[in-house]
Amino acid sequence: MAATRRPDPPPFRTNEFVPVIVGTVLWGTACLVLLTQHHAMAARGQGWWLWVTVSGFVLGLWGLFMLRLHHRSVAQASAHSDS
């Protein structure tokens, strides 16, 4: 005997931009801090840390670009479905 299925809840509305922006800013800040210490860190063999922060910052910028594309395509799809 199968129970009746309740309707799905409405989609949870979130702002995906906030965590991506916060993460990108944190990576950028870490990059600037490590940039000031790069010579000392490179002498200890830890110069690669700077490139990790650069990669995190660039990937954050790419994530923001992808989010903008996604939101634009969703808005266009909903505009086409409404008309």
Biopython code that builds the backbone (N, CA, C, O; Angstrom):
import numpy as np
from Bio.PDB.StructureBuilder import StructureBuilder

atoms = [
    (1, "MET", "N", (0.843, -1.167, 0.000)),
    (1, "MET", "CA", (0.000, 0.000, 0.000)),
    (1, "MET", "C", (0.897, 1.241, 0.000)),
    (1, "MET", "O", (1.624, 1.491, 0.961)),
    (2, "ALA", "N", (0.837, 1.999, -1.067)),
    (2, "ALA", "CA", (1.689, 3.175, -1.230)),
    (2, "ALA", "C", (1.029, 4.394, -0.595)),
    (2, "ALA", "O", (-0.170, 4.629, -0.743)),
    (3, "ALA", "N", (1.845, 5.152, 0.112)),
    (3, "ALA", "CA", (1.351, 6.387, 0.727)),
    (3, "ALA", "C", (1.229, 7.462, -0.357)),
    (3, "ALA", "O", (1.963, 7.444, -1.345)),
    (4, "THR", "N", (0.319, 8.370, -0.165)),
    (4, "THR", "CA", (0.172, 9.455, -1.135)),
    (4, "THR", "C", (1.374, 10.380, -1.024)),
    (4, "THR", "O", (1.875, 10.660, 0.065)),
    (5, "ARG", "N", (1.802, 10.829, -2.145)),
    (5, "ARG", "CA", (2.994, 11.677, -2.207)),
    (5, "ARG", "C", (2.597, 13.130, -2.031)),
    (5, "ARG", "O", (1.679, 13.632, -2.680)),
    (6, "ARG", "N", (3.312, 13.789, -1.137)),
    (6, "ARG", "CA", (3.063, 15.219, -0.943)),
    (6, "ARG", "C", (3.716, 15.997, -2.068)),
    (6, "ARG", "O", (4.689, 15.526, -2.657)),
    (7, "PRO", "N", (3.199, 17.189, -2.383)),
    (7, "PRO", "CA", (3.805, 17.975, -3.468)),
    (7, "PRO", "C", (5.211, 18.449, -3.084)),
    (7, "PRO", "O", (5.533, 18.631, -1.910)),
    (8, "ASP", "N", (6.022, 18.636, -4.106)),
    (8, "ASP", "CA", (7.380, 19.125, -3.881)),
    (8, "ASP", "C", (7.339, 20.548, -3.329)),
    (8, "ASP", "O", (6.482, 21.341, -3.718)),
    (9, "PRO", "N", (8.267, 20.875, -2.419)),
    (9, "PRO", "CA", (8.319, 22.248, -1.923)),
    (9, "PRO", "C", (8.832, 23.172, -3.025)),
    (9, "PRO", "O", (9.475, 22.719, -3.972)),
    (10, "PRO", "N", (8.549, 24.455, -2.900)),
    (10, "PRO", "CA", (9.069, 25.388, -3.911)),
    (10, "PRO", "C", (10.601, 25.456, -3.823)),
    (10, "PRO", "O", (11.172, 25.190, -2.766)),
    (11, "PRO", "N", (11.257, 25.806, -4.920)),
    (11, "PRO", "CA", (12.723, 25.902, -4.892)),
    (11, "PRO", "C", (13.195, 26.930, -3.866)),
    (11, "PRO", "O", (12.583, 27.982, -3.685)),
    (12, "PHE", "N", (14.282, 26.599, -3.212)),
    (12, "PHE", "CA", (14.861, 27.491, -2.218)),
    (12, "PHE", "C", (15.668, 28.561, -2.937)),
    (12, "PHE", "O", (16.599, 28.244, -3.678)),
    (13, "ARG", "N", (15.329, 29.796, -2.730)),
    (13, "ARG", "CA", (15.994, 30.909, -3.412)),
    (13, "ARG", "C", (17.257, 31.295, -2.637)),
    (13, "ARG", "O", (17.199, 31.581, -1.440)),
    (14, "THR", "N", (18.374, 31.301, -3.321)),
    (14, "THR", "CA", (19.646, 31.688, -2.703)),
    (14, "THR", "C", (20.359, 32.687, -3.598)),
    (14, "THR", "O", (20.003, 32.872, -4.762)),
    (15, "ASN", "N", (21.349, 33.313, -3.043)),
    (15, "ASN", "CA", (22.207, 34.217, -3.811)),
    (15, "ASN", "C", (23.571, 33.547, -3.927)),
    (15, "ASN", "O", (24.383, 33.611, -3.004)),
    (16, "GLU", "N", (23.816, 32.910, -5.059)),
    (16, "GLU", "CA", (25.063, 32.174, -5.244)),
    (16, "GLU", "C", (26.268, 33.087, -5.369)),
    (16, "GLU", "O", (27.404, 32.639, -5.215)),
    (17, "PHE", "N", (26.039, 34.343, -5.643)),
    (17, "PHE", "CA", (27.148, 35.276, -5.845)),
    (17, "PHE", "C", (27.907, 35.553, -4.548)),
    (17, "PHE", "O", (29.119, 35.766, -4.580)),
    (18, "VAL", "N", (27.219, 35.552, -3.416)),
    (18, "VAL", "CA", (27.851, 35.939, -2.148)),
    (18, "VAL", "C", (29.029, 35.021, -1.793)),
    (18, "VAL", "O", (30.124, 35.532, -1.556)),
    (19, "PRO", "N", (28.860, 33.698, -1.744)),
    (19, "PRO", "CA", (30.032, 32.883, -1.376)),
    (19, "PRO", "C", (31.151, 32.937, -2.412)),
    (19, "PRO", "O", (32.324, 32.839, -2.051)),
    (20, "VAL", "N", (30.814, 33.091, -3.677)),
    (20, "VAL", "CA", (31.859, 33.167, -4.708)),
    (20, "VAL", "C", (32.632, 34.475, -4.565)),
    (20, "VAL", "O", (33.858, 34.488, -4.680)),
    (21, "ILE", "N", (31.927, 35.565, -4.318)),
    (21, "ILE", "CA", (32.601, 36.861, -4.141)),
    (21, "ILE", "C", (33.461, 36.840, -2.881)),
    (21, "ILE", "O", (34.601, 37.306, -2.900)),
    (22, "VAL", "N", (32.926, 36.305, -1.790)),
    (22, "VAL", "CA", (33.696, 36.250, -0.535)),
    (22, "VAL", "C", (34.951, 35.393, -0.721)),
    (22, "VAL", "O", (36.038, 35.783, -0.294)),
    (23, "GLY", "N", (34.804, 34.232, -1.353)),
    (23, "GLY", "CA", (35.958, 33.368, -1.583)),
    (23, "GLY", "C", (36.997, 34.020, -2.480)),
    (23, "GLY", "O", (38.197, 33.907, -2.232)),
    (24, "THR", "N", (36.538, 34.700, -3.522)),
    (24, "THR", "CA", (37.461, 35.371, -4.438)),
    (24, "THR", "C", (38.220, 36.487, -3.725)),
    (24, "THR", "O", (39.423, 36.652, -3.923)),
    (25, "VAL", "N", (37.518, 37.242, -2.906)),
    (25, "VAL", "CA", (38.175, 38.314, -2.143)),
    (25, "VAL", "C", (39.189, 37.731, -1.160)),
    (25, "VAL", "O", (40.279, 38.279, -0.994)),
    (26, "LEU", "N", (38.833, 36.625, -0.511)),
    (26, "LEU", "CA", (39.781, 36.003, 0.422)),
    (26, "LEU", "C", (41.026, 35.483, -0.306)),
    (26, "LEU", "O", (42.143, 35.649, 0.185)),
    (27, "TRP", "N", (40.841, 34.856, -1.471)),
    (27, "TRP", "CA", (41.996, 34.402, -2.243)),
    (27, "TRP", "C", (42.849, 35.590, -2.686)),
    (27, "TRP", "O", (44.077, 35.525, -2.643)),
    (28, "GLY", "N", (42.200, 36.671, -3.112)),
    (28, "GLY", "CA", (42.947, 37.858, -3.524)),
    (28, "GLY", "C", (43.731, 38.473, -2.376)),
    (28, "GLY", "O", (44.874, 38.894, -2.549)),
    (29, "THR", "N", (43.113, 38.522, -1.208)),
    (29, "THR", "CA", (43.790, 39.056, -0.025)),
    (29, "THR", "C", (44.976, 38.181, 0.353)),
    (29, "THR", "O", (46.057, 38.687, 0.656)),
    (30, "ALA", "N", (44.774, 36.871, 0.333)),
    (30, "ALA", "CA", (45.880, 35.956, 0.641)),
    (30, "ALA", "C", (47.009, 36.117, -0.371)),
    (30, "ALA", "O", (48.185, 36.033, -0.015)),
    (31, "CYS", "N", (46.653, 36.347, -1.621)),
    (31, "CYS", "CA", (47.670, 36.554, -2.662)),
    (31, "CYS", "C", (48.498, 37.797, -2.364)),
    (31, "CYS", "O", (49.724, 37.772, -2.474)),
    (32, "LEU", "N", (47.834, 38.874, -1.992)),
    (32, "LEU", "CA", (48.561, 40.112, -1.692)),
    (32, "LEU", "C", (49.458, 39.948, -0.465)),
    (32, "LEU", "O", (50.581, 40.453, -0.441)),
    (33, "VAL", "N", (48.966, 39.248, 0.544)),
    (33, "VAL", "CA", (49.777, 39.025, 1.746)),
    (33, "VAL", "C", (51.004, 38.180, 1.405)),
    (33, "VAL", "O", (52.121, 38.496, 1.816)),
    (34, "LEU", "N", (50.785, 37.105, 0.652)),
    (34, "LEU", "CA", (51.920, 36.249, 0.300)),
    (34, "LEU", "C", (52.871, 36.918, -0.674)),
    (34, "LEU", "O", (54.059, 36.599, -0.704)),
    (35, "LEU", "N", (52.358, 37.840, -1.466)),
    (35, "LEU", "CA", (53.223, 38.562, -2.399)),
    (35, "LEU", "C", (54.271, 39.374, -1.648)),
    (35, "LEU", "O", (55.402, 39.514, -2.111)),
    (36, "THR", "N", (53.893, 39.908, -0.487)),
    (36, "THR", "CA", (54.854, 40.687, 0.302)),
    (36, "THR", "C", (55.934, 39.790, 0.914)),
    (36, "THR", "O", (57.024, 40.264, 1.234)),
    (37, "GLN", "N", (55.635, 38.497, 1.078)),
    (37, "GLN", "CA", (56.577, 37.569, 1.707)),
    (37, "GLN", "C", (57.191, 36.582, 0.720)),
    (37, "GLN", "O", (57.830, 35.609, 1.123)),
    (38, "HIS", "N", (56.997, 36.835, -0.577)),
    (38, "HIS", "CA", (57.376, 35.832, -1.572)),
    (38, "HIS", "C", (58.868, 35.496, -1.560)),
    (38, "HIS", "O", (59.225, 34.323, -1.666)),
    (39, "HIS", "N", (59.740, 36.485, -1.435)),
    (39, "HIS", "CA", (61.183, 36.205, -1.474)),
    (39, "HIS", "C", (61.601, 35.322, -0.304)),
    (39, "HIS", "O", (62.376, 34.382, -0.480)),
    (40, "ALA", "N", (61.099, 35.616, 0.874)),
    (40, "ALA", "CA", (61.453, 34.794, 2.041)),
    (40, "ALA", "C", (60.885, 33.389, 1.913)),
    (40, "ALA", "O", (61.539, 32.413, 2.281)),
    (41, "MET", "N", (59.673, 33.288, 1.394)),
    (41, "MET", "CA", (59.061, 31.968, 1.242)),
    (41, "MET", "C", (59.754, 31.166, 0.142)),
    (41, "MET", "O", (59.934, 29.955, 0.277)),
    (42, "ALA", "N", (60.136, 31.822, -0.924)),
    (42, "ALA", "CA", (60.836, 31.131, -2.010)),
    (42, "ALA", "C", (62.180, 30.598, -1.526)),
    (42, "ALA", "O", (62.611, 29.528, -1.957)),
    (43, "ALA", "N", (62.836, 31.317, -0.652)),
    (43, "ALA", "CA", (64.115, 30.863, -0.108)),
    (43, "ALA", "C", (63.940, 29.601, 0.731)),
    (43, "ALA", "O", (64.858, 28.787, 0.822)),
    (44, "ARG", "N", (62.771, 29.434, 1.343)),
    (44, "ARG", "CA", (62.484, 28.235, 2.137)),
    (44, "ARG", "C", (61.836, 27.128, 1.309)),
    (44, "ARG", "O", (61.495, 26.073, 1.845)),
    (45, "GLY", "N", (61.665, 27.358, 0.016)),
    (45, "GLY", "CA", (61.047, 26.352, -0.838)),
    (45, "GLY", "C", (59.533, 26.371, -0.814)),
    (45, "GLY", "O", (58.893, 25.403, -1.224)),
    (46, "GLN", "N", (58.953, 27.461, -0.339)),
    (46, "GLN", "CA", (57.500, 27.567, -0.251)),
    (46, "GLN", "C", (56.943, 28.632, -1.185)),
    (46, "GLN", "O", (55.852, 29.153, -0.948)),
    (47, "GLY", "N", (57.672, 28.959, -2.234)),
    (47, "GLY", "CA", (57.225, 29.975, -3.171)),
    (47, "GLY", "C", (55.986, 29.576, -3.955)),
    (47, "GLY", "O", (55.294, 30.437, -4.499)),
    (48, "TRP", "N", (55.700, 28.292, -4.021)),
    (48, "TRP", "CA", (54.532, 27.809, -4.762)),
    (48, "TRP", "C", (53.223, 28.235, -4.100)),
    (48, "TRP", "O", (52.184, 28.227, -4.760)),
    (49, "TRP", "N", (53.237, 28.603, -2.829)),
    (49, "TRP", "CA", (52.010, 29.030, -2.148)),
    (49, "TRP", "C", (51.395, 30.236, -2.842)),
    (49, "TRP", "O", (50.172, 30.352, -2.923)),
    (50, "LEU", "N", (52.229, 31.123, -3.338)),
    (50, "LEU", "CA", (51.718, 32.299, -4.041)),
    (50, "LEU", "C", (50.895, 31.878, -5.245)),
    (50, "LEU", "O", (49.837, 32.451, -5.505)),
    (51, "TRP", "N", (51.369, 30.883, -5.982)),
    (51, "TRP", "CA", (50.655, 30.447, -7.186)),
    (51, "TRP", "C", (49.352, 29.739, -6.852)),
    (51, "TRP", "O", (48.426, 29.738, -7.664)),
    (52, "VAL", "N", (49.264, 29.140, -5.679)),
    (52, "VAL", "CA", (47.997, 28.547, -5.237)),
    (52, "VAL", "C", (46.957, 29.646, -5.042)),
    (52, "VAL", "O", (45.804, 29.500, -5.446)),
    (53, "THR", "N", (47.376, 30.746, -4.418)),
    (53, "THR", "CA", (46.418, 31.843, -4.202)),
    (53, "THR", "C", (46.045, 32.519, -5.507)),
    (53, "THR", "O", (44.899, 32.932, -5.677)),
    (54, "VAL", "N", (46.983, 32.640, -6.427)),
    (54, "VAL", "CA", (46.670, 33.209, -7.742)),
    (54, "VAL", "C", (45.647, 32.324, -8.453)),
    (54, "VAL", "O", (44.695, 32.823, -9.053)),
    (55, "SER", "N", (45.849, 31.009, -8.382)),
    (55, "SER", "CA", (44.908, 30.073, -8.999)),
    (55, "SER", "C", (43.524, 30.186, -8.368)),
    (55, "SER", "O", (42.521, 30.184, -9.082)),
    (56, "GLY", "N", (43.456, 30.286, -7.052)),
    (56, "GLY", "CA", (42.170, 30.438, -6.383)),
    (56, "GLY", "C", (41.458, 31.713, -6.791)),
    (56, "GLY", "O", (40.243, 31.715, -6.987)),
    (57, "PHE", "N", (42.206, 32.793, -6.918)),
    (57, "PHE", "CA", (41.623, 34.069, -7.321)),
    (57, "PHE", "C", (41.099, 34.006, -8.754)),
    (57, "PHE", "O", (39.990, 34.460, -9.036)),
    (58, "VAL", "N", (41.898, 33.445, -9.653)),
    (58, "VAL", "CA", (41.484, 33.348, -11.061)),
    (58, "VAL", "C", (40.273, 32.430, -11.194)),
    (58, "VAL", "O", (39.352, 32.742, -11.949)),
    (59, "LEU", "N", (40.251, 31.313, -10.483)),
    (59, "LEU", "CA", (39.091, 30.426, -10.539)),
    (59, "LEU", "C", (37.848, 31.098, -9.952)),
    (59, "LEU", "O", (36.735, 30.840, -10.412)),
    (60, "GLY", "N", (38.020, 31.949, -8.950)),
    (60, "GLY", "CA", (36.892, 32.702, -8.414)),
    (60, "GLY", "C", (36.326, 33.665, -9.439)),
    (60, "GLY", "O", (35.108, 33.796, -9.561)),
    (61, "LEU", "N", (37.197, 34.343, -10.179)),
    (61, "LEU", "CA", (36.736, 35.243, -11.245)),
    (61, "LEU", "C", (36.010, 34.459, -12.335)),
    (61, "LEU", "O", (34.983, 34.904, -12.849)),
    (62, "TRP", "N", (36.545, 33.297, -12.682)),
    (62, "TRP", "CA", (35.893, 32.440, -13.668)),
    (62, "TRP", "C", (34.524, 31.986, -13.162)),
    (62, "TRP", "O", (33.563, 31.932, -13.930)),
    (63, "GLY", "N", (34.435, 31.660, -11.869)),
    (63, "GLY", "CA", (33.154, 31.268, -11.281)),
    (63, "GLY", "C", (32.129, 32.392, -11.340)),
    (63, "GLY", "O", (30.954, 32.144, -11.611)),
    (64, "LEU", "N", (32.559, 33.617, -11.092)),
    (64, "LEU", "CA", (31.642, 34.754, -11.204)),
    (64, "LEU", "C", (31.148, 34.926, -12.628)),
    (64, "LEU", "O", (29.969, 35.201, -12.848)),
    (65, "PHE", "N", (32.039, 34.766, -13.593)),
    (65, "PHE", "CA", (31.654, 34.860, -14.996)),
    (65, "PHE", "C", (30.632, 33.772, -15.342)),
    (65, "PHE", "O", (29.637, 34.040, -16.015)),
    (66, "MET", "N", (30.883, 32.555, -14.882)),
    (66, "MET", "CA", (29.967, 31.453, -15.173)),
    (66, "MET", "C", (28.609, 31.665, -14.504)),
    (66, "MET", "O", (27.579, 31.337, -15.093)),
    (67, "LEU", "N", (28.590, 32.198, -13.303)),
    (67, "LEU", "CA", (27.323, 32.492, -12.634)),
    (67, "LEU", "C", (26.525, 33.539, -13.402)),
    (67, "LEU", "O", (25.307, 33.424, -13.535)),
    (68, "ARG", "N", (27.214, 34.561, -13.907)),
    (68, "ARG", "CA", (26.523, 35.581, -14.706)),
    (68, "ARG", "C", (25.922, 34.964, -15.959)),
    (68, "ARG", "O", (24.784, 35.269, -16.317)),
    (69, "LEU", "N", (26.678, 34.096, -16.629)),
    (69, "LEU", "CA", (26.151, 33.422, -17.820)),
    (69, "LEU", "C", (24.939, 32.563, -17.471)),
    (69, "LEU", "O", (23.946, 32.560, -18.198)),
    (70, "HIS", "N", (25.018, 31.850, -16.382)),
    (70, "HIS", "CA", (23.910, 30.988, -15.964)),
    (70, "HIS", "C", (22.656, 31.805, -15.654)),
    (70, "HIS", "O", (21.561, 31.464, -16.102)),
    (71, "HIS", "N", (22.820, 32.871, -14.895)),
    (71, "HIS", "CA", (21.664, 33.703, -14.547)),
    (71, "HIS", "C", (21.069, 34.359, -15.790)),
    (71, "HIS", "O", (19.850, 34.498, -15.897)),
    (72, "ARG", "N", (21.920, 34.759, -16.722)),
    (72, "ARG", "CA", (21.426, 35.363, -17.953)),
    (72, "ARG", "C", (20.634, 34.344, -18.780)),
    (72, "ARG", "O", (19.589, 34.675, -19.340)),
    (73, "SER", "N", (21.130, 33.112, -18.854)),
    (73, "SER", "CA", (20.422, 32.098, -19.650)),
    (73, "SER", "C", (19.113, 31.693, -18.986)),
    (73, "SER", "O", (18.131, 31.426, -19.678)),
    (74, "VAL", "N", (19.082, 31.642, -17.654)),
    (74, "VAL", "CA", (17.824, 31.333, -16.958)),
    (74, "VAL", "C", (16.825, 32.439, -17.176)),
    (74, "VAL", "O", (15.644, 32.164, -17.389)),
    (75, "ALA", "N", (17.263, 33.686, -17.128)),
    (75, "ALA", "CA", (16.352, 34.805, -17.349)),
    (75, "ALA", "C", (15.814, 34.796, -18.781)),
    (75, "ALA", "O", (14.635, 35.073, -19.001)),
    (76, "GLN", "N", (16.660, 34.483, -19.739)),
    (76, "GLN", "CA", (16.195, 34.417, -21.138)),
    (76, "GLN", "C", (15.222, 33.259, -21.324)),
    (76, "GLN", "O", (14.230, 33.398, -22.041)),
    (77, "ALA", "N", (15.485, 32.137, -20.700)),
    (77, "ALA", "CA", (14.596, 30.977, -20.821)),
    (77, "ALA", "C", (13.233, 31.280, -20.202)),
    (77, "ALA", "O", (12.199, 30.906, -20.755)),
    (78, "SER", "N", (13.235, 31.955, -19.056)),
    (78, "SER", "CA", (11.943, 32.272, -18.433)),
    (78, "SER", "C", (11.216, 33.348, -19.227)),
    (78, "SER", "O", (9.985, 33.356, -19.254)),
    (79, "ALA", "N", (11.937, 34.250, -19.869)),
    (79, "ALA", "CA", (11.275, 35.280, -20.700)),
    (79, "ALA", "C", (10.645, 34.637, -21.926)),
    (79, "ALA", "O", (9.556, 35.036, -22.339)),
    (80, "HIS", "N", (11.313, 33.644, -22.518)),
    (80, "HIS", "CA", (10.766, 32.960, -23.681)),
    (80, "HIS", "C", (9.575, 32.072, -23.317)),
    (80, "HIS", "O", (8.644, 31.917, -24.108)),
    (81, "SER", "N", (9.611, 31.493, -22.119)),
    (81, "SER", "CA", (8.509, 30.620, -21.723)),
    (81, "SER", "C", (7.274, 31.431, -21.320)),
    (81, "SER", "O", (6.152, 30.934, -21.414)),
    (82, "ASP", "N", (7.469, 32.668, -20.875)),
    (82, "ASP", "CA", (6.339, 33.522, -20.487)),
    (82, "ASP", "C", (5.608, 34.056, -21.697)),
    (82, "ASP", "O", (4.402, 34.294, -21.624)),
    (83, "SER", "N", (6.288, 34.251, -22.798)),
    (83, "SER", "CA", (5.645, 34.851, -23.971)),
    (83, "SER", "C", (5.020, 33.826, -24.880)),
    (83, "SER", "O", (4.442, 34.182, -25.907)),
]
sb = StructureBuilder()
sb.init_structure("model")
sb.init_model(0)
sb.init_chain("A")
sb.init_seg("    ")
for serial, (resi, resn, name, xyz) in enumerate(atoms, 1):
    if name == "N":
        sb.init_residue(resn, " ", resi, " ")
    sb.init_atom(name, np.array(xyz, "f"), 0.0, 1.0, " ", f" {name:<3s}", serial, name[0])
structure = sb.get_structure()
